[in-house]
Amino acid sequence: MMKQMNQSDRMESDDTPVTVDVALNVKPSCEQEFEGILTEMISAAEMFDGHLGVNVFRPDDTSNLQYRIVFKFDRLSNYRLWESSEIRKGYLAKLNRLLVDESKLQVLTGLETWFTLSTNKAILPPPRYKMFLLTWGIIFILINFMNRLVIPNLSFLPPPLATLLVSGLMVFAMTYIIMPRVTKLFAKWLYPKAAK
């Protein structure tokens, strides 16, 4: 049975990107069967709308067979479709008999997904004040860049349409280009315990 570890109660209308982190402790000598079922489950998940990919972190310690699976969906609603699907429930039933204890599931949405690193430890967002300061600093730089180089070239558009275009460009840049790189650059400050 999956156990919700630190899932925020978010309104379904907040249809943001989702990062899901699952920790599974496999019974000794069951790794091969587990790997086979996991591969099938990942292939099934890839067929669902909005699936953005999976990273599997395999155990490097034979005395602690903990697997960590991190996958992403483009929207919370698409993740919910996968989460509630019969095919997922069927694979979970097969996997659960191979586990030592309950697996731990963590779902991150919204700005928290900007601050996730690929590590073999559970994804824990940094303190909110650090997320705020870093996001504020990047947005300050982006706004100045937009004011000098982009907005003057959009003067032919009505102001609401120009604002819509600029804000969409900023959010796209923050989500897909800037924040993944900035998070790696500031990893020691954001995650001082993980960096040790």
N, CA, C and O of each residue as an XYZ file, in Angstrom:
784
protein
N       0.843     -1.186      0.000
C       0.000      0.000      0.000
C       0.886      1.246      0.000
O       1.823      1.345      0.792
N       0.589      2.195     -0.887
C       1.347      3.434     -0.947
C       1.004      4.326      0.245
O      -0.153      4.402      0.657
N       1.986      4.981      0.780
C       1.805      5.859      1.925
C       2.163      7.275      1.500
O       3.264      7.517      1.006
N       1.239      8.211      1.690
C       1.497      9.609      1.367
C       2.412     10.178      2.432
O       2.087     10.151      3.619
N       3.571     10.701      2.002
C       4.570     11.143      2.967
C       4.478     12.638      3.272
O       4.455     13.026      4.440
N       4.427     13.458      2.265
C       4.476     14.900      2.491
C       3.730     15.606      1.378
O       4.205     16.609      0.845
N       2.558     15.087      1.022
C       1.826     15.617     -0.110
C       1.003     16.804      0.332
O       0.234     16.710      1.289
N       1.159     17.935     -0.367
C       0.387     19.122     -0.057
C      -1.035     18.923     -0.540
O      -1.271     18.333     -1.594
N      -1.994     19.431      0.255
C      -3.383     19.372     -0.181
C      -3.623     20.573     -1.081
O      -3.877     21.682     -0.611
N      -3.538     20.337     -2.368
C      -3.664     21.421     -3.333
C      -5.002     21.305     -4.040
O      -5.524     20.210     -4.250
N      -5.540     22.448     -4.398
C      -6.773     22.464     -5.151
C      -6.483     21.937     -6.548
O      -5.429     22.214     -7.120
N      -7.425     21.175     -7.092
C      -7.247     20.615     -8.420
C      -7.141     21.714     -9.480
O      -6.600     21.482    -10.562
N      -7.661     22.922     -9.170
C      -7.564     24.015    -10.129
C      -6.131     24.506    -10.268
O      -5.804     25.187    -11.240
N      -5.268     24.170     -9.306
C      -3.854     24.539     -9.363
C      -3.140     23.477    -10.194
O      -2.406     22.643     -9.665
N      -3.371     23.525    -11.518
C      -2.937     22.456    -12.413
C      -1.506     22.699    -12.881
O      -1.271     23.025    -14.044
N      -0.553     22.537    -11.965
C       0.844     22.856    -12.218
C       1.642     21.597    -12.517
O       1.129     20.492    -12.343
N       2.901     21.739    -12.969
C       3.757     20.560    -13.151
C       3.943     19.805    -11.832
O       3.867     20.388    -10.751
N       4.188     18.500    -11.944
C       4.283     17.633    -10.771
C       5.563     16.800    -10.831
O       5.901     16.233    -11.870
N       6.269     16.737     -9.700
C       7.381     15.816     -9.526
C       6.977     14.810     -8.458
O       6.561     15.202     -7.368
N       7.092     13.526     -8.752
C       6.703     12.479     -7.813
C       7.954     11.679     -7.445
O       8.697     11.221     -8.313
N       8.163     11.524     -6.151
C       9.331     10.821     -5.619
C       8.840      9.614     -4.829
O       8.111      9.765     -3.849
N       9.241      8.414     -5.254
C       8.786      7.186     -4.590
C      10.004      6.412     -4.081
O      10.946      6.167     -4.836
N       9.986      6.027     -2.807
C      11.046      5.204     -2.212
C      10.476      3.822     -1.929
O       9.463      3.692     -1.243
N      11.130      2.786     -2.462
C      10.655      1.408     -2.336
C      11.766      0.518     -1.780
O      12.864      0.476     -2.335
N      11.487     -0.187     -0.696
C      12.446     -1.115     -0.091
C      12.089     -2.539     -0.521
O      11.071     -3.093     -0.105
N      12.944     -3.115     -1.356
C      12.670     -4.418     -1.965
C      13.213     -5.551     -1.088
O      14.282     -5.438     -0.488
N      12.446     -6.643     -1.031
C      12.880     -7.816     -0.269
C      14.140     -8.418     -0.907
O      14.297     -8.390     -2.128
N      15.028     -8.957     -0.080
C      16.226     -9.615     -0.625
C      15.852    -10.715     -1.613
O      14.866    -11.429     -1.427
N      16.643    -10.836     -2.649
C      16.507    -11.820     -3.734
C      15.263    -11.621     -4.601
O      14.903    -12.504     -5.379
N      14.609    -10.474     -4.472
C      13.445    -10.185     -5.313
C      13.734     -9.090     -6.348
O      12.833     -8.628     -7.048
N      15.015     -8.682     -6.431
C      15.351     -7.542     -7.301
C      15.005     -7.798     -8.765
O      14.477     -6.915     -9.440
N      15.293     -8.983     -9.252
C      15.078     -9.260    -10.672
C      13.595     -9.188    -11.033
O      13.228     -8.589    -12.044
N      12.753     -9.791    -10.215
C      11.308     -9.734    -10.462
C      10.807     -8.306    -10.335
O       9.983     -7.854    -11.130
N      11.314     -7.589     -9.319
C      10.931     -6.203     -9.117
C      11.287     -5.356    -10.345
O      10.469     -4.570    -10.822
N      12.511     -5.523    -10.849
C      12.972     -4.761    -12.016
C      12.075     -4.997    -13.226
O      11.754     -4.063    -13.962
N      11.671     -6.258    -13.428
C      10.805     -6.577    -14.563
C       9.465     -5.880    -14.473
O       8.996     -5.299    -15.453
N       8.839     -5.933    -13.294
C       7.536     -5.288    -13.103
C       7.682     -3.774    -13.201
O       6.838     -3.108    -13.800
N       8.748     -3.226    -12.618
C       8.978     -1.783    -12.673
C       9.130     -1.303    -14.117
O       8.584     -0.264    -14.486
N       9.865     -2.049    -14.926
C      10.044     -1.682    -16.334
C       8.706     -1.639    -17.062
O       8.447     -0.721    -17.839
N       7.852     -2.640    -16.807
C       6.523     -2.660    -17.422
C       5.682     -1.477    -16.956
O       4.972     -0.860    -17.749
N       5.766     -1.165    -15.666
C       4.977     -0.066    -15.104
C       5.409      1.270    -15.705
O       4.565      2.110    -16.019
N       6.713      1.472    -15.865
C       7.221      2.707    -16.452
C       6.746      2.835    -17.895
O       6.349      3.917    -18.328
N       6.787      1.737    -18.634
C       6.304      1.759    -20.026
C       4.824      2.125    -20.083
O       4.396      2.861    -20.972
N       4.046      1.611    -19.135
C       2.620      1.935    -19.081
C       2.412      3.408    -18.754
O       1.548      4.056    -19.345
N       3.193      3.947    -17.817
C       3.054      5.356    -17.429
C       3.393      6.275    -18.591
O       2.791      7.338    -18.738
N       4.357      5.873    -19.419
C       4.766      6.701    -20.559
C       3.647      6.878    -21.572
O       3.681      7.815    -22.369
N       2.659      5.999    -21.555
C       1.541      6.096    -22.491
C       0.498      7.116    -22.049
O      -0.406      7.443    -22.817
N       0.612      7.625    -20.816
C      -0.377      8.566    -20.307
C      -0.006      9.990    -20.705
O       1.168     10.356    -20.760
N      -1.043     10.786    -20.981
C      -0.833     12.181    -21.359
C      -0.057     12.923    -20.283
O      -0.314     12.755    -19.091
N       0.887     13.740    -20.708
C       1.608     14.608    -19.790
C       2.790     13.995    -19.100
O       3.479     14.682    -18.345
N       3.058     12.710    -19.329
C       4.210     12.053    -18.693
C       5.494     12.626    -19.281
O       5.665     12.628    -20.500
N       6.403     13.113    -18.430
C       7.617     13.788    -18.898
C       8.897     12.984    -18.708
O       9.965     13.426    -19.132
N       8.814     11.822    -18.084
C      10.019     11.019    -17.920
C      10.183     10.480    -16.516
O       9.525     10.918    -15.572
N      11.103      9.493    -16.404
C      11.348      8.790    -15.138
C      12.847      8.643    -14.928
O      13.589      8.388    -15.877
N      13.294      8.802    -13.685
C      14.657      8.459    -13.280
C      14.558      7.378    -12.215
O      13.827      7.528    -11.236
N      15.298      6.284    -12.406
C      15.324      5.205    -11.420
C      16.710      5.183    -10.785
O      17.718      5.031    -11.476
N      16.750      5.337     -9.465
C      18.001      5.282     -8.708
C      18.048      3.932     -8.003
O      17.290      3.673     -7.068
N      18.954      3.081     -8.470
C      19.051      1.727     -7.944
C      19.960      1.694     -6.712
O      20.847      2.536     -6.574
N      19.744      0.730     -5.822
C      20.563      0.658     -4.608
C      22.008      0.286     -4.930
O      22.273     -0.544     -5.800
N      22.940      0.920     -4.206
C      24.343      0.536     -4.363
C      24.830     -0.256     -3.157
O      26.008     -0.599     -3.054
N      23.907     -0.538     -2.251
C      24.222     -1.289     -1.034
C      23.329     -2.530     -1.003
O      22.110     -2.409     -0.882
N      23.911     -3.697     -1.108
C      23.113     -4.931     -1.147
C      22.409     -5.235      0.172
O      21.501     -6.065      0.213
N      22.821     -4.568      1.252
C      22.147     -4.784      2.533
C      20.929     -3.875      2.693
O      20.128     -4.063      3.609
N      20.790     -2.890      1.801
C      19.650     -1.973      1.852
C      19.148     -1.780      0.429
O      19.629     -0.909     -0.295
N      18.180     -2.598      0.034
C      17.701     -2.601     -1.346
C      16.606     -1.560     -1.549
O      15.464     -1.896     -1.864
N      16.972     -0.289     -1.365
C      15.995      0.781     -1.567
C      16.145      1.366     -2.971
O      17.212      1.840     -3.361
N      15.054      1.317     -3.702
C      14.971      1.951     -5.010
C      14.276      3.298     -4.837
O      13.383      3.461     -4.005
N      14.708      4.241     -5.634
C      14.037      5.537     -5.643
C      13.654      5.839     -7.075
O      14.499      5.829     -7.971
N      12.373      6.110     -7.288
C      11.871      6.417     -8.625
C      11.323      7.844     -8.591
O      10.478      8.181     -7.761
N      11.821      8.671     -9.505
C      11.372     10.068     -9.610
C      10.798     10.244    -11.006
O      11.483     10.015    -12.003
N       9.533     10.655    -11.071
C       8.953     10.914    -12.383
C       8.171     12.213    -12.363
O       7.770     12.716    -11.313
N       7.967     12.744    -13.578
C       7.332     14.052    -13.701
C       6.163     13.989    -14.672
O       6.179     13.252    -15.657
N       5.149     14.787    -14.358
C       4.024     15.015    -15.257
C       3.896     16.514    -15.495
O       4.235     17.326    -14.634
N       3.401     16.866    -16.678
C       3.296     18.276    -17.028
C       2.225     19.007    -16.231
O       2.301     20.220    -16.037
N       1.205     18.242    -15.763
C       0.127     18.862    -14.997
C      -0.373     17.909    -13.928
O      -0.318     16.689    -14.082
N      -0.863     18.491    -12.838
C      -1.412     17.705    -11.737
C      -2.575     16.843    -12.216
O      -2.697     15.690    -11.802
N      -3.435     17.388    -13.088
C      -4.598     16.631    -13.562
C      -4.162     15.388    -14.337
O      -4.792     14.337    -14.218
N      -3.091     15.497    -15.129
C      -2.599     14.317    -15.860
C      -2.004     13.287    -14.906
O      -2.170     12.084    -15.109
N      -1.307     13.755    -13.858
C      -0.795     12.820    -12.852
C      -1.942     12.101    -12.153
O      -1.865     10.897    -11.906
N      -3.015     12.841    -11.831
C      -4.166     12.232    -11.148
C      -4.787     11.117    -12.000
O      -5.250     10.113    -11.460
N      -4.797     11.293    -13.335
C      -5.328     10.251    -14.210
C      -4.484      8.977    -14.110
O      -5.019      7.871    -14.040
N      -3.152      9.150    -14.105
C      -2.263      7.993    -13.931
C      -2.439      7.388    -12.539
O      -2.530      6.170    -12.394
N      -2.485      8.240    -11.527
C      -2.576      7.780    -10.141
C      -3.831      6.940     -9.900
O      -3.786      5.960     -9.157
N      -4.940      7.314    -10.517
C      -6.204      6.617    -10.276
C      -6.489      5.504    -11.296
O      -7.538      4.863    -11.235
N      -5.566      5.277    -12.223
C      -5.810      4.295    -13.289
C      -5.759      2.862    -12.756
O      -5.036      2.557    -11.808
N      -6.536      2.007    -13.384
C      -6.563      0.589    -13.008
C      -5.232     -0.085    -13.331
O      -4.798     -0.983    -12.610
N      -4.591      0.343    -14.407
C      -3.315     -0.284    -14.783
C      -2.256     -0.019    -13.716
O      -1.472     -0.911    -13.391
N      -2.223      1.207    -13.163
C      -1.268      1.529    -12.089
C      -1.580      0.694    -10.845
O      -0.677      0.150    -10.210
N      -2.862      0.600    -10.507
C      -3.250     -0.189     -9.328
C      -2.835     -1.651     -9.476
O      -2.418     -2.286     -8.509
N      -2.954     -2.178    -10.695
C      -2.548     -3.564    -10.935
C      -1.049     -3.765    -10.736
O      -0.622     -4.746    -10.128
N      -0.249     -2.824    -11.254
C       1.203     -2.936    -11.075
C       1.600     -2.746     -9.613
O       2.519     -3.409     -9.132
N       0.914     -1.845     -8.901
C       1.224     -1.646     -7.482
C       0.957     -2.908     -6.674
O       1.713     -3.237     -5.760
N      -0.119     -3.615     -7.011
C      -0.428     -4.863     -6.306
C       0.697     -5.883     -6.508
O       1.075     -6.594     -5.577
N       1.230     -5.946     -7.738
C       2.337     -6.869     -8.012
C       3.603     -6.452     -7.271
O       4.321     -7.296     -6.734
N       3.875     -5.143     -7.243
C       5.092     -4.647     -6.592
C       5.032     -4.776     -5.074
O       6.032     -5.108     -4.437
N       3.860     -4.514     -4.494
C       3.743     -4.491     -3.035
C       4.137     -5.812     -2.384
O       4.651     -5.813     -1.266
N       3.907     -6.938     -3.061
C       4.274     -8.231     -2.468
C       5.783     -8.448     -2.467
O       6.277     -9.374     -1.825
N       6.521     -7.591     -3.188
C       7.981     -7.699     -3.246
C       8.674     -6.705     -2.316
O       9.903     -6.637     -2.285
N       7.890     -5.933     -1.556
C       8.445     -4.879     -0.711
C       8.530     -5.305      0.746
O       7.714     -6.088      1.230
N       9.541     -4.770      1.439
C       9.732     -5.062      2.858
C       8.695     -4.334      3.691
O       8.138     -4.902      4.630
N       8.435     -3.088      3.356
C       7.472     -2.285      4.107
C       6.745     -1.365      3.151
O       6.911     -1.455      1.935
N       5.932     -0.474      3.714
C       5.197      0.466      2.877
C       6.147      1.377      2.121
O       7.145      1.848      2.666
N       5.827      1.614      0.872
C       6.625      2.567      0.105
C       6.220      3.983      0.512
O       5.137      4.207      1.053
N       7.107      4.921      0.241
C       6.840      6.321      0.591
C       6.709      7.112     -0.690
O       7.565      7.034     -1.571
N       5.641      7.870     -0.789
C       5.341      8.661     -1.979
C       5.287     10.128     -1.607
O       4.615     10.512     -0.650
N       5.992     10.941     -2.362
C       5.993     12.382     -2.134
C       5.662     13.072     -3.447
O       6.279     12.788     -4.473
N       4.683     13.982     -3.418
C       4.266     14.707     -4.610
C       4.556     16.186     -4.408
O       4.103     16.792     -3.436
N       5.316     16.761     -5.333
C       5.640     18.186     -5.291
C       5.017     18.865     -6.494
O       5.122     18.376     -7.619
N       4.361     20.012     -6.250
C       3.755     20.769     -7.338
C       4.173     22.225     -7.237
O       4.746     22.657     -6.237
N       3.880     22.960     -8.274
C       4.105     24.408     -8.259
C       5.569     24.779     -8.176
O       6.424     24.133     -8.782
N       5.853     25.837     -7.409
C       7.216     26.352     -7.315
C       8.188     25.337     -6.736
O       9.384     25.393     -7.022
N       7.679     24.393     -5.911
C       8.576     23.388     -5.336
C       9.286     22.587     -6.411
O      10.416     22.143     -6.205
N       8.629     22.390     -7.579
C       9.271     21.619     -8.642
C      10.422     22.378     -9.275
O      11.259     21.772     -9.944
N      10.489     23.696     -9.081
C      11.638     24.474     -9.558
C      12.876     24.140     -8.739
O      13.999     24.300     -9.217
N      12.678     23.679     -7.513
C      13.778     23.472     -6.572
C      13.993     21.998     -6.275
O      14.166     21.630     -5.113
N      13.985     21.142     -7.296
C      14.255     19.725     -7.078
C      15.551     19.345     -7.765
O      15.804     19.731     -8.906
N      16.357     18.591     -7.061
C      17.624     18.104     -7.596
C      17.528     16.614     -7.836
O      16.727     15.934     -7.195
N      18.329     16.097     -8.747
C      18.407     14.653     -8.962
C      19.447     14.074     -8.017
O      20.639     14.068     -8.325
N      18.995     13.588     -6.867
C      19.871     12.938     -5.904
C      19.251     11.605     -5.543
O      18.132     11.305     -5.958
N      19.967     10.806     -4.773
C      19.377      9.533     -4.373
C      18.714      9.617     -3.012
O      18.411      8.591     -2.404
N      18.488     10.822     -2.529
C      17.780     11.024     -1.270
C      16.397     11.581     -1.569
O      16.130     12.027     -2.685
N      15.513     11.554     -0.566
C      14.171     12.074     -0.766
C      14.227     13.540     -1.143
O      15.083     14.285     -0.666
N      13.304     13.948     -2.006
C      13.252     15.340     -2.423
C      12.596     16.147     -1.309
O      11.420     15.949     -1.004
N      13.339     17.035     -0.718
C      12.799     17.924      0.299
C      13.023     19.354     -0.176
O      14.164     19.753     -0.409
N      11.950     20.133     -0.322
C      12.159     21.497     -0.785
C      12.940     22.295      0.245
O      12.831     22.031      1.443
N      13.726     23.266     -0.203
C      14.466     24.104      0.731
C      13.510     25.005      1.504
O      12.324     25.062      1.182
N      14.014     25.717      2.531
C      13.139     26.632      3.274
C      12.488     27.652      2.333
O      13.084     28.078      1.344
N      11.274     28.024      2.663
C      10.529     28.942      1.791
C      11.247     30.276      1.604
O      11.181     30.860      0.522
N      11.927     30.765      2.630
C      12.595     32.063      2.475
C      13.704     31.985      1.433
O      13.970     32.965      0.737
N      14.363     30.812      1.318
C      15.403     30.658      0.302
C      14.787     30.596     -1.091
O      15.315     31.183     -2.036
N      13.656     29.875     -1.218
C      12.967     29.840     -2.499
C      12.510     31.239     -2.892
O      12.636     31.643     -4.048
N      11.974     31.980     -1.912
C      11.508     33.342     -2.172
C      12.653     34.242     -2.636
O      12.534     34.930     -3.649
N      13.756     34.236     -1.897
C      14.883     35.121     -2.238
C      15.468     34.805     -3.619
O      15.748     35.709     -4.406
N      15.647     33.526     -3.896
C      16.231     33.153     -5.175
C      15.273     33.469     -6.329
O      15.697     33.990     -7.360
N      13.992     33.157     -6.159
C      13.000     33.453     -7.194
C      12.877     34.952     -7.420
O      12.812     35.408     -8.562
N      12.846     35.715     -6.339
C      12.752     37.179     -6.429
C      13.949     37.744     -7.199
O      13.782     38.591     -8.077
N      15.142     37.278     -6.869
C      16.336     37.761     -7.556
C      16.318     37.462     -9.041
O      16.670     38.318     -9.852
N      15.911     36.256     -9.406
C      15.868     35.877    -10.819
C      14.792     36.670    -11.554
O      15.016     37.125    -12.676
N      13.629     36.837    -10.931
C      12.554     37.600    -11.573
C      12.955     39.069    -11.735
O      12.615     39.692    -12.741
N      13.673     39.627    -10.756
C      14.170     40.998    -10.871
C      15.048     41.140    -12.124
O      14.892     42.084    -12.898
N      15.967     40.194    -12.308
C      16.842     40.224    -13.479
C      16.028     40.057    -14.766
O      16.255     40.765    -15.747
N      15.078     39.114    -14.754
C      14.266     38.879    -15.944
C      13.424     40.098    -16.318
O      13.319     40.448    -17.493
N      12.825     40.743    -15.313
C      12.000     41.927    -15.591
C      12.846     43.023    -16.223
O      12.418     43.665    -17.182
N      14.043     43.238    -15.689
C      14.923     44.256    -16.282
C      15.309     43.890    -17.713
O      15.354     44.757    -18.587
N      15.584     42.628    -17.950
C      15.899     42.160    -19.308
C      14.708     42.394    -20.235
O      14.870     42.897    -21.346
N      13.520     42.030    -19.775
C      12.314     42.209    -20.589
C      12.046     43.686    -20.867
O      11.705     44.061    -21.989
N      12.205     44.527    -19.833
C      11.951     45.969    -20.003
C      12.883     46.613    -21.026
O      12.483     47.534    -21.738
N      14.108     46.140    -21.101
C      15.091     46.747    -22.001
C      15.068     46.161    -23.406
O      15.238     46.884    -24.388
N      14.856     44.834    -23.503
C      15.030     44.190    -24.803
C      13.760     43.645    -25.458
O      13.698     43.546    -26.684
N      12.757     43.293    -24.672
C      11.576     42.655    -25.257
C      10.399     43.618    -25.367
O       9.821     43.768    -26.444
N      10.040     44.266    -24.273
C       8.847     45.122    -24.253
C       8.908     46.243    -25.290
O       7.893     46.503    -25.936
N      10.056     46.930    -25.486
C      10.090     47.976    -26.521
C       9.752     47.450    -27.923
O       9.239     48.194    -28.759
N      10.035     46.186    -28.174
C       9.739     45.608    -29.490
C       8.298     45.122    -29.624
O       7.890     44.657    -30.688
N       7.523     45.234    -28.527
C       6.120     44.813    -28.562
C       5.168     46.001    -28.498
O       3.983     45.827    -28.216
N       5.668     47.195    -28.753
C       4.843     48.407    -28.622
C       3.675     48.439    -29.605
O       2.719     49.187    -29.399
N       3.738     47.647    -30.661
C       2.657     47.605    -31.642
C       1.456     46.799    -31.139
O       0.378     46.860    -31.731
N       1.637     46.043    -30.050
C       0.552     45.226    -29.489
C      -0.229     46.004    -28.431
O       0.326     46.895    -27.788
N      -1.511     45.677    -28.243
C      -2.244     46.258    -27.113
C      -1.570     45.861    -25.798
O      -1.076     44.739    -25.689
N      -1.533     46.745    -24.798
C      -0.835     46.440    -23.537
C      -1.220     45.107    -22.891
O      -0.326     44.391    -22.440
N      -2.519     44.732    -22.822
C      -2.830     43.435    -22.193
C      -2.210     42.250    -22.944
O      -1.757     41.286    -22.326
N      -2.194     42.328    -24.274
C      -1.618     41.244    -25.060
C      -0.095     41.194    -24.896
O       0.489     40.113    -24.818
N       0.538     42.359    -24.843
C       1.994     42.398    -24.614
C       2.333     41.828    -23.237
O       3.298     41.078    -23.093
N       1.535     42.187    -22.222
C       1.751     41.674    -20.868
C       1.560     40.162    -20.830
O       2.330     39.451    -20.183
N       0.535     39.672    -21.524
C       0.288     38.226    -21.587
C       1.483     37.502    -22.208
O       1.912     36.462    -21.708
N       2.010     38.046    -23.282
C       3.138     37.440    -23.978
C       4.403     37.454    -23.107
O       5.104     36.447    -23.004
N       4.680     38.594    -22.490
C       5.883     38.729    -21.655
C       5.793     37.832    -20.423
O       6.770     37.170    -20.072
N       4.633     37.800    -19.760
C       4.504     36.958    -18.559
C       4.624     35.480    -18.918
O       5.237     34.718    -18.171
N       4.050     35.061    -20.047
C       4.181     33.674    -20.489
C       5.624     33.312    -20.794
O       6.083     32.219    -20.463
N       6.340     34.244    -21.432
C       7.752     34.030    -21.741
C       8.578     33.893    -20.461
O       9.474     33.053    -20.379
N       8.267     34.728    -19.460
C       8.994     34.665    -18.186
C       8.754     33.347    -17.456
O       9.697     32.730    -16.961
N       7.507     32.917    -17.388
C       7.203     31.665    -16.682
C       7.833     30.480    -17.408
O       8.365     29.573    -16.769
N       7.775     30.482    -18.733
C       8.415     29.415    -19.510
C       9.916     29.375    -19.234
O      10.483     28.312    -18.980
N      10.553     30.552    -19.288
C      11.999     30.620    -19.047
C      12.345     30.161    -17.637
O      13.320     29.435    -17.441
N      11.550     30.582    -16.653
C      11.812     30.187    -15.259
C      11.679     28.673    -15.084
O      12.526     28.046    -14.447
N      10.623     28.084    -15.646
C      10.328     26.676    -15.421
C      11.267     25.735    -16.170
O      11.723     24.737    -15.613
N      11.552     26.048    -17.421
C      12.277     25.089    -18.259
C      13.753     25.420    -18.492
O      14.533     24.531    -18.834
N      14.143     26.666    -18.314
C      15.520     27.045    -18.642
C      16.301     27.508    -17.415
O      17.366     26.969    -17.111
N      15.774     28.499    -16.716
C      16.555     29.178    -15.687
C      16.618     28.406    -14.372
O      17.713     28.116    -13.887
N      15.462     28.062    -13.779
C      15.466     27.496    -12.433
C      16.169     26.146    -12.323
O      16.840     25.914    -11.317
N      16.056     25.234    -13.305
C      16.841     23.997    -13.165
C      18.345     24.256    -13.066
O      19.047     23.578    -12.316
N      18.840     25.246    -13.831
C      20.273     25.571    -13.791
C      20.648     26.340    -12.527
O      21.686     26.080    -11.919
N      19.795     27.289    -12.135
C      20.072     28.081    -10.930
C      20.028     27.198     -9.693
O      20.821     27.386     -8.771
N      19.110     26.235     -9.661
C      19.018     25.318     -8.525
C      20.318     24.537     -8.362
O      20.795     24.355     -7.243
N      20.895     24.072     -9.476
C      22.176     23.364     -9.402
C      23.288     24.303     -8.954
O      24.147     23.919     -8.160
N      23.273     25.543     -9.466
C      24.308     26.516     -9.128
C      24.301     26.866     -7.639
O      25.359     27.025     -7.030
N      23.104     26.984     -7.057
C      22.963     27.372     -5.648
C      22.671     26.170     -4.747
O      22.158     26.342     -3.641
N      22.989     24.961     -5.206
C      22.631     23.743     -4.450
C      23.184     23.742     -3.036
O      22.487     23.329     -2.110
N      24.432     24.198     -2.840
C      25.032     24.166     -1.497
C      24.314     25.099     -0.539
O      24.225     24.812      0.655
N      23.800     26.213     -1.045
C      23.060     27.148     -0.195
C      21.638     26.653      0.058
O      21.126     26.762      1.172
N      21.004     26.108     -0.981
C      19.626     25.641     -0.843
C      19.542     24.363     -0.003
O      18.603     24.187      0.774
N      20.527     23.475     -0.162
C      20.513     22.171      0.490
C      21.823     21.946      1.240
O      22.588     21.060      0.860
N      22.110     22.717      2.296
C      23.394     22.581      2.969
C      23.634     21.196      3.552
O      24.774     20.730      3.548
N      22.608     20.524      4.051
C      22.797     19.187      4.632
C      23.093     18.170      3.554
O      23.921     17.280      3.750
N      22.422     18.291      2.405
C      22.639     17.334      1.311
C      24.003     17.500      0.695
O      24.554     16.550      0.139
N      24.567     18.714      0.786
C      25.856     18.991      0.156
C      27.024     18.443      0.957
O      28.133     18.341      0.433
N      26.799     18.087      2.216
C      27.895     17.604      3.072
C      28.336     16.207      2.690
O      29.245     15.656      3.310
